[in-house]
Amino acid sequence: MFKVTPRSTVEIGDARLEVCIADITTLDVDAVVNAANRTLLGGGGVDGAIHRAAGPELLVECRTLGGCATGSAKITRGYRLPAKHVIHAVGPVWGGGTSNEDELLASCYRTALDLTAAHRLASVAFPAISTGVYRFPPDRAARIAVGTVTSELAATPRGIERVVFCCFVSSAADHHIGALTDLGLV
């Protein structure tokens, strides 16, 4: 079991951004973002962990959604998770950077923030979307994640009070902190 210890915290408008190393299925937030595949029917990595922790009811609800396009997201209940909701974001498979991967990844984060705000949720936790079996370079993905979230929160008040970049390993947390540093926020 992970101990959730923030590695870095910054303020963007009314929102607090945190980078931590933890198991996303244990976080006490309004929504966790699932690095989902297009079927939304579970898989490996964080996707499998969220489905296992939420219980079989999550799969039942996901079957009603008709999948999800790459770069987009859909929301469900959280069932047995501490989080009330799961936002299933479908990131791109890395193909060398020539297939609009950066924009598709940024779109995952924007869409997840839009769903968070539309459902009047105050807190959301993101994993490092697309950096596992989808092979997106983790440093590049962290820059896109942090850049997209900070610019979206700075541009449009959304009522979101807390955004967590939940990293499974310390190297991912280092990439996110590096991205915050590059933006002059740390």
N, C-alpha and C positions, 0 to 999 in steps of 0.2 A: 504494500500500500504506500502511496505517495503522501508526503506531508506537503500541503499547499503553502508554499512560501513565495510571496512575490519577489521576483528578482529586480523588478524595476516598476515604478509607478509614475505616470505623468498625467497632467490635466489638459484636456482639450475642450474649451468652452465649459459646459456644465458636466462633461463626462470625465471619468477617471479611467485611464487605460492602464492595464497591468500586464506584465509578462510573468508567467509562472511556469514551473515544472510540476505537472500533476497528471492524474488520470481524469480526463474530462468528464467521465461518467459519475464522478463523486462531487462535482462542483455545485455549490448552492447558488445558482443563478436562475433567472427566469427562463432562459433558453440556452441550449447547447447547440452548436452547429455541427452537423454530421458531414464528414467528407464522404459523400455518397456516390454511388454509381448511377447511371441513367435509369435503371430499373427501380431504384429506391427499395429494393428487396433484400438488402443486407449484402455483406461481403466480408473482406478481411480488414485488418488494421482497426482504425477508429470506428469505421462503419460497423464491423462485426461486434466490437466491444459495446457500442451504443445499443445495437439491437439486442444483445444478450442481457445487458443491464436493464433495459426498458421492459423486457419480457415479450411474450408472443403477441400481445395486443398491438404493439407497434407495427409488426409485420402485417397484421390484419388491416390496420388503417392504411399503411403504405400501399397495399394492393388496390385500394380504391382510388389512388391518385393518378394512375396512368403514366407513371414514370415522370421524368423531368429532363429538360434539355440541358446540355452542357452550358455552363455560365449562368444558370438560373438556380432557383431554390424553391422549395415548398415547405410548409410547416405542418406539424402534427402535434398531438399531445405527447407528453413525456412519460406517461404511465408510471413505471416503477423507478424512474430516475428522480434524483432530487430536483432537477429542472422540470418546470411545468410543461415545457415545449421542446421539441427538436426541430431545428431548421435544417433540412436536407439540401446541401449545396453540392452541385455536381461540377467539379473542377475538370480542367482539361488534362488529357494525357500529353506529356511532353513529347514533342516531335522535332526538337531541335530549335524551336523558336520561330519557325516559318509558317505556322498555321494559326496565327492569332491567339496563341496561348496566353500571352500577357493580358490582353483585354478580356479574354474569357475568365481568367482567374480573378481579375479585378471585378468583373461583373458578379461573380459569386459573392464577394464581400458586400458590394453595393446592394444586391438583391436581399441578402440576409439582413442587412441593416434596415432596408425598407420594410421587410416583414416584421422585424423587431419593433419598429416604430408603429406600423399599422395595427399591430396587436397590443400596443401600449405597454410593452415590456420594458422594464428599466435596466435589465442586465442581460448580457449575452457573452458566451464564451466560444471562441474560435479555435479549432485545431489548425495545424499547418496543412491546409488543403492542397491536395495534389502532390505532396512531397514524398509519399510512400511509394506504392506500386505504380503510381502514375508518373514517377521519376522527374517531376519538376525540380529544377535545381533549388535546394532549400534556401540559399542566400537570396536568390532572385525572388523566390516566392515570398519570403519575409518582407523584402522591400516593397513588393506589390501590396501585400496585406496591410502593412503599417501605413504606407502612403495612401492607399485607398480609404482606409478607415479614418485616418486623421483628416484627410481633405473633405470627406463626406460629413464628418461631425463638425468641422469648422465652418463649412458652407451652409449647412441647413440644420437648425435646431430640431431635434427629433424626440426629445424627452428621454433619451438613453442616458443613464447615469453611470453605467459601468460596462466596460468592454475588456474582456480577458483574452489574451493570446495564450492559450493553454498548450504548452509544449510537453511532449512526452520525454524528450531527452535534453540535456543541457546544451548541446550544440545548436538545437533549434532555438532555444531561448537566447543564446548568444547572437544568433542571426537577427532575431527580432529586436533585441537591445541595440545591436549595431545599426539597424534601420532607423530606430528612434534617434540614435546619436547622429546619424547622417542628416536627419531632418532638423537637428539642433534642439531636440526636445529633452535630451538627457545630458 
